[in-house]
Amino acid sequence: MDKIIYLLVISSVLCSEASSKNCIDVINSINNIHKVSETDPPGTVIFNVSKGPSDNITYTIANSFESAMQPYFRYFQNVTLYAFSLNRTLDLEELYSILGYDVQTIAFDFSCGRITQRTTIYVVQENEFNPSINTTGDLNIPENANVGTIVYRLRERVLDTDRPASTFSFLLTSTGDGTFALVSALTGDIKLASPLDFESGHTSYILNITVTDTIDSTARTGHALLRVNILDADDQGPAFVFPGCFTPCLIPEYTADVEPSYTGPLTIQPAAIKAIDLDTLNYPITYSIYDDAGSSSYNKSSGFFKIESSNGTMYQLRPASQVLWRTQRLVVIAEKVGSMQPPAYAVITVRVSLNDSTIDKSELPGDPKLDGQSLTSAVIAVSVVLGITIIASVIIIFTLWHRYRKLAFQDYSLPRGVIQEHSYLSIDLSKLQS
């Protein structure tokens, strides 16, 4: 009896050793790495191996998403063969929607008896879809935007259904005559390349954009159009509307003729005083008369003239005969309300007509005339001044030359000048009244 038991034990051990030896061969025949395309159809065989009748092969998915991945695989085994295949296409876009992240590798542990081996399956991404750019809605840019400003970022607007996401390159095939340019073909940032000017008539542009994914040699391309609208900005000052003068008209000169005893609204020639906003924003315009005493309502002959701030209508409040002046030159200022742009200036000359018989014309100043003695005195005075000027110039030149020799090797710097605002208008207000 003991002999029988001993023979059974020996037989069992021998069978177990034979089975283990076969499992080692089976497991070793399974490669450690396999590749599967995300477009391979169900039934695609990933690998198959030969086995013995008693070899039982099992597997587990080593990744944390085992339950989600189980439906994608199946196996077949009989007494001589074990085959591992796809039960469902490994669509990476579908897996991303299920798991919330990209799947690139799946790890399996295949076992036979007490033998186990780790095998990794790589899921190969396929470039299946064309990229696109979401350019819904126009791009609006103010005309005073600085050159170099990033006005649009293409990368964040690219749509590509392929998973994982590709890298992209961008191209502008229409740049608005060079007004816009790509900072980088990889980032897709579009910058303003040249100044904008709404008033020039260029109020919109169409940009033609191309995007290409660069996943592999099977690159795909998408196209989009982007409309760019230029918005008017407060970058222009006011300007006077003056017949025959191109806008903006620099310091136009108006005239008004009055009788010595006249008071009331002035008839301005060649047209009524009017200023406009050179921008299309149409800021309201206010008018004032410049006064060297600091008033913005009256000129230096205080109380004689007034201007309506809202419409530019001018009035003479007192007759010219009271102060015995023949002409008055006034500076009219037009400003945009609420704007930082500089004002516009105009000059109006009010002239007194001497056709009024009710006044003594001898009281009004006449045109100055020079007699012979005055002319001789003037010539002598000019000659003396000219001689003194020449002598002073010679002395100054000699002094500067002497000083230059002493300071030739000394380092010195000159003070910087001060730029006066509105320097394009230089009017000596002391000479406005003739």
Secondary structure in CASP SS format (residue, H / E / C, confidence):
PFRMAT SS
TARGET T0000
AUTHOR 0000-0000-0000
METHOD secondary structure of the structure
MODEL  1
M C 1.00
D H 1.00
K H 1.00
I H 1.00
I H 1.00
Y H 1.00
L H 1.00
L H 1.00
V H 1.00
I H 1.00
S H 1.00
S H 1.00
V H 1.00
L H 1.00
C H 1.00
S H 1.00
E H 1.00
A H 1.00
S H 1.00
S H 1.00
K H 1.00
N H 1.00
C H 1.00
I H 1.00
D H 1.00
V H 1.00
I H 1.00
N H 1.00
S C 1.00
I C 1.00
N C 1.00
N C 1.00
I E 1.00
H E 1.00
K E 1.00
V E 1.00
S E 1.00
E C 1.00
T C 1.00
D C 1.00
P C 1.00
P C 1.00
G C 1.00
T C 1.00
V E 1.00
I E 1.00
F E 1.00
N E 1.00
V E 1.00
S E 1.00
K C 1.00
G C 1.00
P C 1.00
S C 1.00
D C 1.00
N C 1.00
I E 1.00
T E 1.00
Y E 1.00
T E 1.00
I E 1.00
A C 1.00
N C 1.00
S C 1.00
F C 1.00
E H 1.00
S H 1.00
A H 1.00
M H 1.00
Q H 1.00
P H 1.00
Y H 1.00
F E 1.00
R E 1.00
Y E 1.00
F E 1.00
Q E 1.00
N C 1.00
V C 1.00
T C 1.00
L E 1.00
Y E 1.00
A E 1.00
F E 1.00
S E 1.00
L E 1.00
N C 1.00
R C 1.00
T C 1.00
L C 1.00
D C 1.00
L H 1.00
E H 1.00
E H 1.00
L H 1.00
Y H 1.00
S H 1.00
I H 1.00
L H 1.00
G C 1.00
Y C 1.00
D C 1.00
V C 1.00
Q C 1.00
T E 1.00
I E 1.00
A E 1.00
F E 1.00
D E 1.00
F E 1.00
S E 1.00
C E 1.00
G C 1.00
R C 1.00
I E 1.00
T E 1.00
Q E 1.00
R E 1.00
T E 1.00
T E 1.00
I E 1.00
Y E 1.00
V E 1.00
V E 1.00
Q C 1.00
E C 1.00
N C 1.00
E C 1.00
F C 1.00
N C 1.00
P C 1.00
S E 1.00
I E 1.00
N C 1.00
T C 1.00
T C 1.00
G C 1.00
D C 1.00
L E 1.00
N E 1.00
I E 1.00
P E 1.00
E C 1.00
N C 1.00
A C 1.00
N C 1.00
V C 1.00
G C 1.00
T C 1.00
I E 1.00
V E 1.00
Y E 1.00
R E 1.00
L C 1.00
R H 1.00
E H 1.00
R H 1.00
V E 1.00
L E 1.00
D C 1.00
T C 1.00
D C 1.00
R C 1.00
P C 1.00
A C 1.00
S C 1.00
T C 1.00
F E 1.00
S E 1.00
F E 1.00
L E 1.00
L E 1.00
T E 1.00
S E 1.00
T C 1.00
G C 1.00
D C 1.00
G C 1.00
T C 1.00
F E 1.00
A E 1.00
L E 1.00
V C 1.00
S C 1.00
A C 1.00
L C 1.00
T C 1.00
G C 1.00
D E 1.00
I E 1.00
K E 1.00
L E 1.00
A C 1.00
S C 1.00
P C 1.00
L C 1.00
D C 1.00
F H 1.00
E H 1.00
S H 1.00
G C 1.00
H C 1.00
T C 1.00
S E 1.00
Y E 1.00
I E 1.00
L E 1.00
N E 1.00
I E 1.00
T E 1.00
V E 1.00
T E 1.00
D E 1.00
T C 1.00
I C 1.00
D C 1.00
S C 1.00
T C 1.00
A C 1.00
R C 1.00
T E 1.00
G E 1.00
H E 1.00
A E 1.00
L E 1.00
L E 1.00
R E 1.00
V E 1.00
N E 1.00
I E 1.00
L E 1.00
D C 1.00
A C 1.00
D C 1.00
D C 1.00
Q C 1.00
G C 1.00
P E 1.00
A E 1.00
F E 1.00
V C 1.00
F C 1.00
P C 1.00
G C 1.00
C C 1.00
F C 1.00
T C 1.00
P C 1.00
C C 1.00
L C 1.00
I C 1.00
P C 1.00
E E 1.00
Y E 1.00
T E 1.00
A E 1.00
D E 1.00
V E 1.00
E C 1.00
P C 1.00
S C 1.00
Y C 1.00
T C 1.00
G E 1.00
P E 1.00
L C 1.00
T C 1.00
I C 1.00
Q E 1.00
P C 1.00
A C 1.00
A C 1.00
I C 1.00
K C 1.00
A E 1.00
I E 1.00
D E 1.00
L C 1.00
D C 1.00
T C 1.00
L C 1.00
N C 1.00
Y C 1.00
P C 1.00
I E 1.00
T E 1.00
Y E 1.00
S E 1.00
I E 1.00
Y C 1.00
D C 1.00
D C 1.00
A C 1.00
G C 1.00
S C 1.00
S C 1.00
S C 1.00
Y C 1.00
N C 1.00
K C 1.00
S C 1.00
S C 1.00
G C 1.00
F C 1.00
F E 1.00
K E 1.00
I E 1.00
E C 1.00
S C 1.00
S C 1.00
N C 1.00
G C 1.00
T C 1.00
M E 1.00
Y E 1.00
Q E 1.00
L C 1.00
R C 1.00
P C 1.00
A H 1.00
S H 1.00
Q H 1.00
V C 1.00
L C 1.00
W C 1.00
R C 1.00
T E 1.00
Q E 1.00
R E 1.00
L E 1.00
V E 1.00
V E 1.00
I E 1.00
A E 1.00
E E 1.00
K E 1.00
V C 1.00
G C 1.00
S C 1.00
M C 1.00
Q C 1.00
P C 1.00
P C 1.00
A E 1.00
Y E 1.00
A E 1.00
V E 1.00
I E 1.00
T E 1.00
V E 1.00
R E 1.00
V E 1.00
S C 1.00
L C 1.00
N C 1.00
D C 1.00
S C 1.00
T C 1.00
I C 1.00
D C 1.00
K H 1.00
S H 1.00
E H 1.00
L C 1.00
P C 1.00
G C 1.00
D C 1.00
P C 1.00
K C 1.00
L C 1.00
D C 1.00
G H 1.00
Q H 1.00
S H 1.00
L H 1.00
T H 1.00
S H 1.00
A H 1.00
V H 1.00
I H 1.00
A H 1.00
V H 1.00
S H 1.00
V H 1.00
V H 1.00
L H 1.00
G H 1.00
I H 1.00
T H 1.00
I H 1.00
I H 1.00
A H 1.00
S H 1.00
V H 1.00
I H 1.00
I H 1.00
I H 1.00
F H 1.00
T H 1.00
L H 1.00
W H 1.00
H H 1.00
R H 1.00
Y H 1.00
R H 1.00
K H 1.00
L C 1.00
A C 1.00
F C 1.00
Q C 1.00
D C 1.00
Y C 1.00
S C 1.00
L C 1.00
P C 1.00
R C 1.00
G C 1.00
V C 1.00
I C 1.00
Q C 1.00
E C 1.00
H C 1.00
S C 1.00
Y C 1.00
L C 1.00
S C 1.00
I C 1.00
D C 1.00
L H 1.00
S H 1.00
K H 1.00
L C 1.00
Q E 1.00
S C 1.00
END
